[in-house]
Amino acid sequence: MKPRITVITLGVDDLERSLRFYRDGLGLPTEGIVGTEFEHGAVAFFDLQSGVRLAIWQRRDIAHDTKLPRSAPSPTEFTLGHNVSSREEVDAVMEQARRAGAAIPVPAHDTFWGGYAGYFQDPDEHVWEVVWNPQWEFE
């Protein structure tokens, strides 16, 4: 398998609420909810970086499509890492997420490995780490 991840899909309980959080709160570009003409098809895509998109799709529709039973979600199943270019940018993104309604389980802080990071949770409790690693360069 070649490493070619192009879409990260998050299961959500309320598509409109999550759309507002990511589009209006975080400012991610999107064309809004599409696929409403299909049963179990309503989804929203957000452009991240070149060739990568974030999708939000109702948990019940993911269960239907995958033929898997729904189970209780756990916010510690995985995290999404958002790497930025400075400590100040970590603070700015964390504040933007807070204003958008995110929960902040771990405020921005100096890390044990020499970086600076904090965690926020979206309305469906998905965990995002906003991190500055002084050893990585970003535009």
Secondary structure, 3 states (H helix, E strand, C coil): CCCCCCEEEEEECCHHHHHHHHHHHCCCCEEEEECCCCCCCCEEEEECCCCCEEEEEEHHHHHHHHCCCCCCCCCCCCEEEEEECCHHHHHHHHHHHHHCCCEEEEEEEECCCCCEEEEEECCCCCEEEEEECCCCCCC
